[in-house]
């Protein structure tokens, strides 16, 4: 396996199952490289692989159906959707520290997650949330949300968070995220919770960072609504999408603003912002690829192509290393 991987045998596969007398499974590679032998068919009856020759029509057909990951950088051009930002918040810039009992890091979202390319701005204390809090007060039965999320208030203080992007020329900015009500023990809480509602708005922006004191023209807004939780200390995640019309922007940059309007406190996670020619297209699995781009699954070939016999070794197999889009 090590030798195969060292020779660059990672493949992107398009899997097709067919019933034609005996059951067979075709692995059609999406690699955009016609000089490689990458298409095989395994026959369930014989257990062997029927190798196809390089430049086989099946290989070319597979390439036509999907996009190689290396071809995704379109600069806002040919592909109909482009991921501007995606984050599951599992890799902060520094380890999260509970400094606002019992589960919050209040050092600021830009400090925790900002980069030179993506500068957050906030009103009041938007926090990093440790879902597995040291006091073990929180429960997360679905496991969604991982270890960390972002949290904000709607009452007591009106917390807000913004992120600014260059205009791409695509008509929609689609925003997807998971949302859950959750309460806080300490730091002024409990605040009380109810069904959470997150308002997401799009503003024209002068400069590189959104100004809350002098926001630019409001272009569009919408809401994402969550579900009621079993109790104030249990996460009940709901995924929602807002499609914001960016077609009327006259500035070089626009800002997406997040404002929790219902539930005393709530957390949100798995954020993606996608510029697209279609409404509703986001990046649900936060892999940096818009959901309408058919990026094939990535696999590792655990056998070698024999150039002498022009065939794969018998009974070789493919190991799936990740689902495609």
C-alpha positions, 0 to 999 in steps of 0.5 A, spaced: 500 500 500 505 504 501 508 503 494 502 504 491 500 511 495 507 513 493 506 513 486 500 517 486 495 512 486 490 516 489 484 516 485 477 520 484 471 515 483 465 515 480 461 509 482 456 506 478 452 499 480 449 495 474 445 489 474 447 485 467 446 478 468 451 477 474 452 483 479 458 488 477 461 494 479 464 499 475 469 504 478 470 510 473 475 515 475 475 522 475 482 524 474 482 528 468 488 525 466 487 520 460 494 517 460 493 513 466 489 507 467 484 508 472 478 505 470 476 498 472 470 493 472 470 488 478 465 482 476 462 479 482 462 472 479 469 471 478 472 476 483 477 479 478 478 486 475 477 487 467 482 492 466 480 497 461 485 500 456 488 507 457 484 513 454 478 508 455 471 511 453 469 510 460 475 514 463 473 520 459 466 519 460 467 519 468 472 525 467 466 529 464 461 528 470 466 531 475 471 536 477 478 535 479 479 538 486 485 542 483 481 545 478 476 548 483 480 555 483 476 559 478 477 566 481 469 567 481 469 565 473 467 559 470 464 555 476 457 557 477 458 556 485 464 559 489 466 557 496 468 564 499 468 562 507 467 555 510 469 553 517 466 548 522 470 552 528 474 545 530 481 549 529 481 555 532 488 560 532 489 558 539 486 553 544 479 555 547 480 557 554 474 557 559 474 564 561 467 566 562 464 560 566 462 555 565 463 554 557 465 560 554 471 563 551 470 571 550 477 573 547 473 575 541 472 571 534 477 575 530 482 573 535 480 566 535 478 564 528 480 571 524 485 570 518 488 576 514 484 574 509 477 574 513 477 579 519 471 578 523 468 584 527 463 584 532 458 588 537 459 586 545 461 579 546 460 573 541 464 567 544 467 561 542 463 555 546 466 549 548 461 543 547 464 539 552 464 543 557 469 542 563 463 542 568 459 537 564 453 541 564 452 541 556 449 535 553 450 534 545 446 527 544 447 528 536 454 529 536 453 535 531 457 541 532 464 537 534 468 540 540 467 548 538 462 553 536 460 560 536 455 563 541 451 570 542 446 573 546 439 576 543 437 579 550 441 583 555 446 585 550 444 585 542 451 581 540 452 581 532 458 578 528 460 580 521 464 578 515 466 581 509 468 579 502 470 582 495 464 582 490 464 576 486 459 578 480 455 572 482 447 574 484 447 570 490 451 569 497 448 563 500 449 562 508 448 555 511 449 554 518 447 549 524 443 553 530 441 551 537 439 554 543 443 553 549 444 557 556 450 559 560 451 558 567 454 564 570 457 571 566 450 574 567 446 567 565 442 563 565 439 568 560 433 563 558 432 560 551 427 559 546 426 557 539 432 560 536 432 565 530 438 568 527 437 574 522 442 574 517 443 580 512 448 583 507 450 590 507 454 594 502 461 595 505 466 601 504 473 599 507 475 592 508 471 591 515 464 592 516 462 598 520 456 597 525 456 604 527 455 606 519 453 600 516 452 600 508 446 599 504 442 593 506 442 589 500 438 583 503 436 579 509 433 573 511 432 568 517 434 561 520 430 558 525 432 552 530 428 547 534 426 548 541 431 544 545 429 538 550 432 543 556 436 549 556 443 545 557 442 540 551 444 542 544 438 541 538 441 543 532 438 545 526 441 546 519 438 552 515 440 556 509 439 563 507 440 566 500 441 573 499 441 577 493 447 580 492 446 583 485 445 590 486 451 591 490 455 597 487 461 597 492 467 592 491 466 589 498 459 586 502 459 584 509 454 578 512 452 580 519 449 575 524 444 577 529 441 572 534 434 575 534 430 570 539 433 565 544 436 568 550 443 565 548 444 560 542 450 557 538 451 556 531 456 552 527 458 549 521 458 555 517 459 556 509 458 562 505 458 561 497 457 565 492 453 562 486 448 563 480 443 559 484 440 560 491 440 555 496 447 552 494 452 552 500 458 547 503 454 543 508 460 538 509 465 544 510 470 541 505 471 547 501 467 545 495 460 547 493 454 542 494 453 543 486 460 541 484 460 534 482 467 532 486 468 525 485 470 521 491 477 520 493 480 513 493 486 510 494 488 504 490 491 498 493 494 494 487 498 496 482 498 496 474 502 491 471 505 495 464 507 488 462 501 484 462 497 491 461 492 489 467 491 490 474 493 485 479 488 480 480 483 481 486 486 488 487 481 493 491 479 500 492 479 503 499 474 509 499 477 515 503 472 520 503 465 521 500 464 525 494 459 531 493 
